[in-house]
Amino acid sequence: MSQKSDRQQAREAVAAYHEAELAELVAHVAEAIDRFRSDELKVFGVDEVLFQYSRAAKELWKFCNVGNVQVTAGQLHGAPPIDWWERGTPRRTRRPVEEVPTSELE
C-alpha cells in the first residue's frame, strides 16, 4: 500500500472512532436530560453533566485531531480502551453524577 493510502485508512479509522466515542458522550447528556424531565435530576445536575461532556469531548477531539493520524490510528488497536467520560470528570468531583445526592445538585 502507498503512504497516501495508509494515511487515508488511518484518517477513516480515527474518524469512525471519534464519531462512535462522541455518540457515547452524547448519550450521557441525553440520559441526564431524560432524568431531569422525569424529576430524577435537578437542573444543576444536568449542568454538571454538560460540563463533564464538554471536557470529555475536548479531550477526545485532541486525541483524534492533534498529532500524526497514523500514530493515533495505531493506538486504537491493541491498547486498552480510553474512558473519555471519566477523562472529562472535573478534578474536584471524581464521582459520577448518579452518586451525588440530590441535595448537592439543587
Order of alpha helices (4+ residues) and beta strands (2+ residues): alpha-alpha-alpha-alpha-alpha
